Amino acid sequence: MTDHPYGFDTLQVHAGSRPDPTTGARQTPIYQTTAFVFRDAEHAARLFNLQEVGYIYSRLTNPTVSVLQERIATLEGGVGAVCCSSGHAAQIMALFPLMRPGDNILASNRLYGGTVQQFSNTIQRFGWSAEFVDIDDLTAIEDLADDNTKAIFCESIANPGGHVTDIPAVAKVAQTLGVPLIVDNTSATPWLCRPFEMGADLVVHSTTKYLSGNGTVTGGAVVDSGRFDWSAGGKYPSLSEPEPAYHGLKFHETFGPMAFTFFGIAIGLRDLGMTMAPQTAFQTLLGIETLSLRMERHVANARKVAEWLERDERVESVTYAGLPSSPYHERAQRLYPRGAGALFTFALKAGYDACVKLVDSVELFSHVANLGDTRSLIIHSASTTHRQLTPEQQEKAGAVPNMVRLSIGIEDAEDLIRDLDQALASATA
């Protein structure tokens, strides 16, 4: 693409994509190959020494995946991206260049249950740790930070509770502490939220969700703003100090704004192997072509369904930030003027058992552990996605026992409301 400031709708179709130079194919081909032939021995040596950009082995780089990486980076306004096998893989890939044994991150206590589990337990196997904090309490964030704090992690729109993070405010705290702010932008997508424009340094995605949008493939992405100074203060030696595996090459000194992205591929994918398959990249590229169109309908439908639920006497509360009653309504309007997403929860006055019966009574909604599909989805978080958390953690994450999570799709909103109405009637009879 040229330097002309193309609009989002154009970029979601064209960014990173060019006609195939050999066949002229207009759609990005699926390069279903393990390895790539080198021109000669010198070419191979230059690729392995990171002296030339190209394709070696599909665990590292693949032309189909490269197009997706460029497209996501462009839509987010970043300098580069690394795609990997899942959203959870993307979180590890984001932390891997930053962390060493004994280091910690500060994480929002409103994160998705699987992320809380990953940060509470799994990352300890690497010698890392996470301190969970109310992401709205800026003073608490500063007070928790220490010399071993290497990042702040939050979600733009939290799953499942719909909490909206004040990214500009948290970014200022991160800048004061000299650490990068990592924002999971899965629920909002770059069509609703552009974290880099608000001061964030890294963005992660579960591309499984809205970016692909069709519930067919799992994937993840880490996007770099290219603005963070990885050499300042010696806090990030993996990026600023000599790398033994590349004969003392210093990633930040050599690659500048692209240091994090190059490290993610040359070290992260090489050694962790959490690679995205070319078929997955192809499916995700197809989904991204209609992202803005889908998100517009997702948001419009979510607003209609949330307004209807809020008026229903069987419903105790609705967490959708697009409602004037939400404590995050003003923040959502200020930061995400196109809408507050399509993921939210609602509480039933009848309690836990009624929630379970509601989920069993829907006909149009699909009872699955996913979100961001074109189809509307429903799940009872306390007994499924957040089951492994303590009651206190469930409450902070917005997954209390009488809450049901909805991911609103692009169907006819009136049909969705009718389905919820009949399911509520069965659940509260």
N, C-alpha and C positions, 0 to 999 in steps of 0.2 A: 504494500500500500504506500501511496505517496504521503507527503507531509500535510496534504489537504485535510482539514478537520472534518472527517466524515462523521455522520450521525450514528447513533447506537444501532439502529435497525440495519444500516448498511454494513457496519463492522461485524455484526453477529452472523452475517452471511458470507462476507468476503475476507475478513482478517486472517492472515496466514495461509490462505488458499490461492493457488495459482494453477492454471491448466497444466496437466502433466506434460513435461517437456518431450517425452518420447511418443506418447499416443495422442496427446491433445485432450485427454479426458477432462471434462469440466469439473465433475465431482472428485473430491479427494479419493484416490485409490486406497484400498486396504493392502498395505505392503506386508503380506503374511509370509514373512521370512525371518529366519533366525539370525543370519549373518549377511554381510555385504562384502563383495569382492573389492580388494584394494587395487589401485592402479599399478602399483609396484611396491617394492620393499620400503622405499623412502616414504611413500605416501602412508603406508601402515605405521611406520615409526613416528611420523609427525602426528598422526591421529592419537596414538597411544601416549605421546608426550604432551598432549593438549596444545600443540603448536598449530594445529589446523582443526577446524570444525568440520565434522562429517559423521558418517555412520560406520560403526564397527560391528555391533552385536545388539540385538533388540532388547537385551536387559538394560542397556544404557540408553540408546537412542533408536528411534524408528521414524521414518518419514511421516506416517499417518499420525503418530503421537505428536510429532513436532508441530504439525499444523494446529492440533488442538491446543498445545501449549502456547503457541503464539496468539491464537484467538482469545483464549482466556486471559492471558496477560494484557492484551490490547483492550478488552472489555473492562478490565479492572483498572487500567491506566498504569500497569506495572512495566518493568523492563524485561522480565522473563518469568517463566513458570516451569515447574517440574510436575508432570502428571505421574500418578502412581496407582496402586491397585484398589484403594478404597479411601474413604474419608478418614478412617482411623489411621491408615498408613500415612496419609498426608500430615496428620498431627505429629507423628513420630519423625517424619521427614523434616518438618518445620523446626523441631527441637534439636535434631541430631547435630547440625553444625554449631549449635550454641552451647551445648551442655557437656559437662564432664562430671565424673563421680563427685558427689558432694554438692552439686549445684541444685538450685530450685527455681520454680516459676511461681508467680502469683496468678491464680485462676479464679474467675468468677464462680460463685457458688450457685449460679443459676444455669449451669451448663447441662447439656444432654446427659442422661444417666450413664450411657456407655462411655462418655468422655470423663465423667467423674470417676468411674471405675478405672479407666486407663490411667488417669493421673493419680488416683489414690493408691493403687496397688501395683499395676504392671510396670510403670516407669521406675519403680523402686528397684527392679531387677537390673536396671542400668546404673543404679546408684544415684538417680535423680529423685527429686521430691516436689510436691506441689502444696502450696498454702492456699486454701480457699478463703475468699474474701467477698464481702458485699461490694460489687463492682461500682455501686453508686456512692460508696463511702470513700471518697478520695483520700481523706486523712488516714483511714485504716490501711489503704494500699501503701502509702508512703511509710507508715509505721511498721508494716510487716516486712518491708524490703530490707535485705542485708547485702553484704559484699558478694554473696554467692547467688543472688537473684539475677537471672539471665533473661527473663522475659515476663510480660504480662499477657494473659490469654483471656479472651472473652468471645461472646457471640454477638453479632449485630442485632439479630432478633432471636431470643433464646427459645430453644426447644426443650420442653413443650409449652412453657408458660407465657410466651409472647413478650417477655420483658425486652424493652428497647434500651440498648446501651448508649450512654452519652459518649460516643467515641471521641469527639474533640476534647472533652474534659479529661478522659482517661489518657489520651495521647499526650496531653501536657504533663501529666504525672510521669508517664514513661520517659518523656524527654528529660524531665528533671532528674530522674533516676539513672539516665543513660542506658536504658534497656529498650529493646524493640517491643512494640505493641503488636500482638498477633490477633487478628480478628477472623473468627469463623463466620464467613458470609454466606453459608449454605442457605439459610432460611430466607434471606433477603434477595440474594443474587445481585450482580452489579447493575441490574436494571433499576432496582429500588435503592441500593446503597453502594456508595463508592468510598470504602474506608480510607484509601490512600489520600483522597481529597480532604479527609478529616484529620489527617495526621498519623494514621496507622503505618506500620512498616512492612508487615507481612500479612497476607490473606491466605486462609485455607478454605477448601471446598470439599464437600462430598459431592462429586459430580454425578453420583448416583441419583441425586434428588432433582431439583428444578432444571439444572443445566441439561441433563439428558431428557428428563421429563416424561419418560415413557415406561419406567419400571422394568427395563430389560437388562441393564448392565450396572456393575458396581465400579466406582472409580473415585479418585481423589486428585487434588491439585494444590500445590503451594505456589503462591505468586509473590514476587519480591518487588517492592516499590523502587529499589535501587538507590534510596536516599540515606540509608543508615550507614554510619561510619564504623565499620567493623574493626578498624585498627585503633580506635580511641580507647585509651586506658588499659589496653592489653586484656580486656575482658573476654575476647573471643579468639583464642589462639588458633583454633582450627582454621579460621579464615585469615588471620593476620600473620601467623608464624609459619616457618618452613614446613612443608608437608613431606614427610619421609617417602611416601609412596610415589612422589613425583620429583625426586631428586632435589628437594629443598624449595620447590616452587611455593611462593606465597600467593594465595588465591586473591586476596584483596588488592595487593600490590600489582598483580598481573592482570586481573580482569576487571578491576574497578567496580562500577555499579552492577556488573554481572557476576560478581564473586560468589554470592549466595547460590545463584542458579547453577553455575558451573560446579560448585562443590556438591550440590544436591544430586547432580548427574554423575560426576566423576568419582565421588566417594559414596554418597548415599545410595544411589541405585546400584552402583557396582558391588557394594558390600552388603547392603540389606536386601537387595533384590526384590523390592516391592513394586514390580514393574506393571505398567498398564499394557494390556494386550492391544494390538492394532485394531482388532474387531471392536473392542470397547471404545477406542478413540473415535472410530468411524461412526458408531451409533450415537456417541455424545455430540459429535459435530453436527449430525442431522438434527438432534434435539435443539442445540443452541441456535440454529437458523430461525427458529420460531419463538425464542425465549421471550422477547418483549410482548409478542402477541398473546402468548399463554399467560404471562404474568399479569397483564392487564385484566384478563378474564378471571384469573385466580383471585386477584384483589377485589374486583367488583363482586364476585360471588361470595367471598368471605365476608365482606361488609354486609351483604343482604342477609346471610345466614346468621351472623353474629347479632344483628339488630333484631331478627326474629326471636332468637334464643333469649336475648335480654328481656324481651317482653313476656316470655312464657312463664306462667306461675309455677311450673314444675322445676324451673331452673333457679338455682341459688345465685350464681354469678357467672360472668363471661369475662375472659382475660384479654380479649382482642384490643390491641392498642389503637385500632381505627375507630373505636367507640369514644364519644366524648366523656363517658363515665370512667374511662381507663386513666389511672394515674400517669400513664406514659403517653397519653394522647397528644399533649402539646409537644413533647419531645419527638414523637413520631412525625408529626406534621412539619416540624422544623428540620429534621434530619432526613426524613424519607417522604418528601412531598408527593411521590407517586403512589404511596400507600404503605400500610403496615404489614404487608405480606398476607399469607393465606393459612397460617398455622396458629392455632390457639386452643385453649381448653375452656370447658365449661363445667360447673359443678352442679350436681343434682341434690335437691333437698332430701331426697329419699335415701341417699347414702350409697355405700360400697356395693351392696347387692343389686341395687337398681342400676348402677353403672354396668355391672357385668351383664345383666339382663338386656340392657339397652344395646350393648355391643352385639349380643346374640340375636337381636330382633331386627336390625337394619337389613334392608334388601338391596338398596342401590350403593350404599357405602360399602367399601371392602375392609374387612378386619385384617389388617396386615401391619407388620413392624417396618413401615417405610413412610416417607413423606415426599411431597413435591411431584407426585404423579399427576397425569392429566385426569385420572380417576380420583374421586373423593375417598378419603381413607379415614378410618376410625380405630382407636385403640384405647384401652384402659391402662394408662402408664404405670400406675402403682402396682399392678399385678403382672406387668410384662417388662417394658423397657427400663423401668426404674425400680424393679423388684429387689435388686441387689443392694439398694441404698438403705440407710437407716431412716426411720420416720422423720428425723430432723432434716436429713439431707433431702428426702422427698419433698418436705414442706418448702425448703429453700428453693428447690428446683421447680416448684409449681406442679408437683405430681402427687398431691394428697389423695387419700383413698376415694373421695367422692368426685374426683375429676376425670373427665374423658377428653382425650385429645382428638382434634379434627384437623385434617389436612384437606382443604377445600379444593376440588378440581375445577374443570372447565365445563362441566355439564350445565344443564338448565338449572338455575338457582331454585326455581319453584319446585322442581322435582326433588332436589336435595332437601328442601324444607318439608315437603310432604313425607319423605322417607323418615326424617327425624321425628316428625309429629307422630307417625304411627308407631315408631319404635319407643318413643317416650310414653305413649299410651300403654303399650305392653309392659314397659319396665316399671311403671308407677301404678298399675291397676291394683 
